[in-house]
Every structure is written in C-alpha cells, then in structure tokens.
C-alpha cells in the first residue's frame, strides 16, 4: 500500500531540500516527487504543449474573434448557477 505525505519545503542556496517526517520510521524506503510551484509559469505555453490543446485554444480564439458560437451568461445567472 502506498501512503502519501504532502509537505512543502524551500530549496536552500546550495540546492539542498530538507524534509522531516516523524511518522516514518528510520530505514523506510520512500520515493520523492518534486513539484515546483512558480508564479512565472507561462499558462499559454502550457496550453499549447499538446497538439489537441493547441488546436482547441486556437479554435476558441478564432470563434471569439469572429463572434461565432459563443455562450453568454449574465453575472446574476452565473452566481445563481455556480455560487457555492
């Protein structure tokens, strides 16, 4: 069985990342996956990262530019339907 433990950490200037997990016993084998969070993420680059995403995005931009097949909703309707 795989147990997931989520932690956040900061990379030190020497590139070292230190994590502590008291719930794990010494000698326990673990696999670490590092997900880098950054405010510099280029959303457009991500959206264009696959051919399917690129095609969908470009088609959506084309529809907006041509004002075709658009769905409009008032703020009131949005709030009524999606407000939690």
Secondary structure by P-SEA (a helix, b strand, c coil): cbbbbbbbbbbccccbbbbbbccccccbbbbbbbbbbbccccaaaaaaccaaaaaaaaaaaaaaaaccbbbbbcaaaaaacccc
